[in-house]
Amino acid sequence: MAENAPPRWDRRMQQRLSRGEAAALGEMYDRFAALVHSQANRMLDDEDAADAVTREVFGYVWENPDMYDPKQGSMRAWLAFLTHRESVRRLREAAEDGDPGGPDALDERVRRATAAARADYIVASMPAPLRAALELAYVQRRDYRQTAADLGVTEDEARRRLRLGLQLLSTARTRPVEGAPPPGYGRAL
């Protein structure tokens, strides 16, 4: 198998969607709707708009399954890209409709939302042991000793997991996520 070959699930899903299998769309929705909705909500800070983006993204996938290019990345990355693109389009529309702050404020909001979406993607993609350590330390406010005890690992291992998790998260603002589609991937919704 080629090094950058997409997972078998992604290829099968695209084939099923191309054949018009409604069950495939339902399966994809069950697997990725939370990712799409949370990313849109993070970017737009509006639950109703996030619901609309989620519908738009899955509608687009249903109507255009062949737009997914397995050579460009995973199905998950494609959906994250489509979500980002639709959310940015909505932010720009809101700015044109008189949202205060002008183009500089919009650009800054898009940058912050993009970094937040990358961070969400990184956290969702990182190995479970790193994610669990970060959740204990930063969500549940545990120190590394308590984190180690809760995870049943040594203190050194807890520190290593926290350090690696934070290093991964630090890339959210500085560079695109590896495996995520390149800018311009696909067609606009």
C-alpha positions in Angstrom: 0.0 0.0 0.0 1.3 3.5 -0.8 2.5 5.6 2.1 -0.1 8.3 1.5 -2.9 6.0 0.5 -6.2 7.0 2.2 -7.8 4.6 4.7 -9.9 1.8 3.2 -13.0 3.3 4.9 -12.6 6.6 3.0 -12.3 4.9 -0.3 -15.3 2.7 0.4 -17.4 5.6 1.6 -16.7 7.6 -1.5 -17.7 4.7 -3.7 -20.9 4.2 -1.8 -21.7 7.9 -1.9 -21.0 7.9 -5.7 -23.5 5.1 -6.1 -26.1 7.2 -4.2 -26.4 5.1 -1.1 -28.3 7.1 1.4 -27.1 4.8 4.2 -23.6 5.8 3.4 -24.4 9.5 4.0 -26.1 8.5 7.3 -23.0 6.6 8.4 -20.8 9.5 7.4 -23.0 11.9 9.2 -23.0 9.8 12.4 -19.2 9.6 12.3 -18.4 13.3 11.4 -21.4 15.5 12.2 -20.0 16.4 15.7 -16.7 17.4 14.1 -18.3 19.6 11.4 -20.8 21.2 13.8 -18.2 22.0 16.5 -15.8 23.4 14.0 -18.5 25.6 12.5 -19.7 26.7 15.9 -16.2 27.5 17.0 -15.6 29.7 13.9 -19.0 31.4 13.8 -19.9 31.5 17.5 -23.5 30.9 16.5 -25.4 27.6 17.1 -28.0 28.2 14.3 -25.3 29.1 11.8 -23.3 26.0 12.8 -26.4 23.9 12.2 -26.8 25.5 8.7 -23.1 24.9 7.9 -23.4 21.3 8.9 -26.4 20.8 6.6 -24.6 22.6 3.8 -21.5 20.5 4.1 -23.3 17.2 4.1 -25.5 18.3 1.3 -22.5 19.2 -0.7 -20.9 15.8 0.0 -24.1 14.1 -1.0 -24.3 16.0 -4.3 -20.6 16.0 -5.1 -19.0 12.8 -3.7 -16.5 12.7 -6.6 -15.0 16.0 -5.5 -13.2 14.1 -2.7 -9.7 13.4 -3.8 -8.1 10.7 -1.7 -4.7 11.8 -2.8 -5.2 15.2 -1.1 -6.0 13.7 2.4 -8.5 11.9 4.4 -12.3 12.2 4.2 -12.2 13.7 7.7 -9.7 16.4 6.5 -11.9 17.1 3.4 -15.0 17.6 5.6 -13.0 19.9 7.9 -11.9 21.8 4.8 -15.4 22.2 3.5 -16.6 23.3 6.9 -13.8 25.9 7.2 -14.6 27.2 3.7 -18.3 27.5 4.3 -17.8 29.1 7.7 -15.4 31.7 6.2 -17.9 32.4 3.4 -20.5 33.1 6.0 -18.2 35.3 8.0 -17.4 37.4 4.9 -21.1 37.6 4.0 -21.8 38.9 7.5 -19.1 41.5 7.1 -20.5 42.7 3.8 -23.9 43.0 5.4 -22.7 45.5 7.8 -21.0 43.5 10.6 -18.9 46.1 12.5 -15.1 46.2 12.4 -14.3 46.3 8.8 -11.9 44.0 6.8 -9.1 44.0 9.3 -11.5 42.8 12.1 -12.8 40.1 9.7 -9.3 38.9 8.8 -8.4 38.7 12.4 -11.6 36.8 13.3 -10.9 34.4 10.4 -7.3 33.9 11.6 -8.4 33.2 15.1 -11.2 30.9 14.0 -8.9 29.0 11.7 -6.3 28.5 14.5 -9.1 27.3 16.8 -10.4 24.9 14.1 -6.9 23.5 13.6 -6.5 23.1 17.3 -9.8 21.1 17.4 -8.6 19.0 14.5 -5.3 18.4 16.2 -6.9 17.4 19.5 -9.4 15.1 17.7 -6.6 13.5 15.7 -4.0 13.0 18.4 -3.5 9.6 20.1 -5.9 8.9 22.9 -3.2 8.8 25.6 -2.1 12.4 24.8 -5.6 13.6 24.6 -6.6 12.1 27.9 -3.5 13.6 29.6 -4.4 17.1 28.2 -8.0 16.8 29.3 -7.0 15.9 32.8 -4.4 18.6 33.1 -6.2 21.5 31.3 -9.9 20.7 31.5 -10.1 19.0 34.9 -7.2 21.2 36.3 -5.0 18.3 37.5 -1.2 18.7 38.0 1.1 16.2 36.3 1.2 14.0 39.5 -2.6 13.8 39.7 -2.7 13.2 35.9 -0.2 10.3 36.3 -2.2 8.8 39.1 -5.5 9.1 37.2 -4.0 7.5 34.1 -2.1 4.9 36.0 1.3 5.9 34.5 4.5 7.2 35.9 5.0 10.9 36.5 7.7 11.0 33.8 5.2 9.4 31.3 2.5 11.9 32.3 4.9 14.8 31.7 6.0 13.3 28.4 2.4 13.0 27.2 1.5 16.5 28.3 4.6 17.9 26.6 3.9 16.1 23.3 0.3 17.1 23.4 1.2 20.7 23.9 3.8 20.6 21.2 1.2 19.3 18.8 -1.3 22.0 19.8 1.3 24.7 19.4 1.4 24.0 15.7 -2.2 25.2 15.3 -1.2 28.8 14.9 2.0 28.4 13.0 1.4 25.9 10.2 -1.4 23.8 8.6 -2.2 20.4 10.0 -0.4 17.6 8.3 -2.7 15.5 6.4 -5.2 18.3 6.0 -6.0 19.3 2.5 -4.0 22.1 1.0 -5.4 25.6 0.5 -7.8 25.6 -2.5 -8.6 21.9 -2.2 -12.0 21.1 -3.8 -14.5 23.5 -5.1 -16.4 26.1 -3.1 -19.8 25.1 -1.7 
